[in-house]
Amino acid sequence: MSYEPKRFDFSIPVRINLYSDTQTRPTRAMKQAMLDADMGDEQGGSDPSVWALCDKAAALMGKEAAMFLPSGTMCNQVALATHCRPGDEVLAHVDAHIQGAEAGGPGAIAGVMVRGLPGPRGQFTAETLEAAITPVSRYAPPQRLVEVEQTANKGGGTVWSVQALNEVAAVAHRHGLLVHMDGARLMNAAVALGVPASEIVAGCDTVWLDFTKGLGAPLGAVLAGSREFIGEAWRWKQRLGGSMRQGGMNAAACSYALDHHVERLAEDHANARSLARGLAQIEGITVEEPETNLVFFSTEGTGLTAADLAARLRPHGVMFSISDTYRGRACLHLDVSAAQVEEAIALFRQAVNR
Ligand SMILES: *Cc1c(COP(=O)(O)O)cnc(C)c1O
């Protein structure tokens, strides 16, 4: 068995990339910021651009301290391993990224069990969490951490309200559990709610945000929490090989993204709504109402699987991702314009009706 990704077919150009907001390319201005970055040795504490990014991101999220890591996946793994001991239980939505998309990292690295909580739109309520709390006993795994995803990716890019988050955090804290947020698309939520990120994550003990999704940087994520937590987390960062050297070049791209690519996420959300409206008018396609930059749709009424439809669109340079047999996901981001959305709708219509 090989787990290596299949090499992309570069002979067919991609014109409208709705596959993922991870596939954005750094803009020329972002690359210039990278070229101009002051650098040092990140792992030796002497890279000024990394420190600047950490301070900026910690302030944005209203936390005492932050660390720069290569990916969001590593942020989750470092956080779980720092918060928990082997045998502990983490409670997260059944569709959470840590459950299904991190190669079993929670079991393999932190040694924790993850209990999947049910709930529509990738979210669970405080009542659902309360019902999953087990009495402390010799038998049950020690429940240590609650994990929430903002926005809930497989839930449809849905936004947790501040109130729902605070209710969940209150239940967790009342039972002595900590709260960790996978904030891969936290800034999409902040823009959609019109609420500062720090307010959204006030109830979370730790939180990270990704720079390689809609923010458009080539690499990097920042994990934030108390000074004590970040201090301890550094051992896991080092252990997993997440301590970098001239990280400043990438940190500069992330700082640039915070300065220039946050407010514009509103354009992606508007484009998502346009795409959803257009796709919903195609016979046989049903669309989940988008809340941010992700548009999930069903192809079932067309008789085509999501993969069938993707294969028909690929020669036209249009790509989306497949979430399930009949469920597709189209992602809006800074490399997709409003005009391209209109073009994509026309090509989808043509592909379905072919
Ligand atoms: C993309 C994503 C991650 C992982 O982030 P990487 O930077 O790709 O490792 C984690 N959680 C969610 C919800 C994501 O969408």
PDBQT file of the ligand as one rigid body, heavy atoms in Angstrom, charges set to zero:
ROOT
HETATM    1  C1  LIG A 401      -7.298  21.949   7.147  1.00  0.00    +0.000 C 
HETATM    2  C2  LIG A 401      -7.826  21.629   8.495  1.00  0.00    +0.000 A 
HETATM    3  C3  LIG A 401      -6.981  21.168   9.512  1.00  0.00    +0.000 A 
HETATM    4  C4  LIG A 401      -5.519  20.857   9.263  1.00  0.00    +0.000 C 
HETATM    5  O1  LIG A 401      -4.782  21.952   8.903  1.00  0.00    +0.000 OA
HETATM    6  P1  LIG A 401      -3.427  21.747   8.047  1.00  0.00    +0.000 P 
HETATM    7  O2  LIG A 401      -2.789  23.083   8.130  1.00  0.00    +0.000 OA
HETATM    8  O3  LIG A 401      -3.854  21.359   6.675  1.00  0.00    +0.000 OA
HETATM    9  O4  LIG A 401      -2.642  20.673   8.725  1.00  0.00    +0.000 OA
HETATM   10  C5  LIG A 401      -7.520  20.939  10.748  1.00  0.00    +0.000 A 
HETATM   11  N1  LIG A 401      -8.822  21.163  10.989  1.00  0.00    +0.000 NA
HETATM   12  C6  LIG A 401      -9.663  21.603  10.054  1.00  0.00    +0.000 A 
HETATM   13  C7  LIG A 401     -11.088  21.844  10.396  1.00  0.00    +0.000 C 
HETATM   14  C8  LIG A 401      -9.206  21.838   8.765  1.00  0.00    +0.000 A 
HETATM   15  O5  LIG A 401     -10.056  22.250   7.814  1.00  0.00    +0.000 OA
ENDROOT
TORSDOF 0
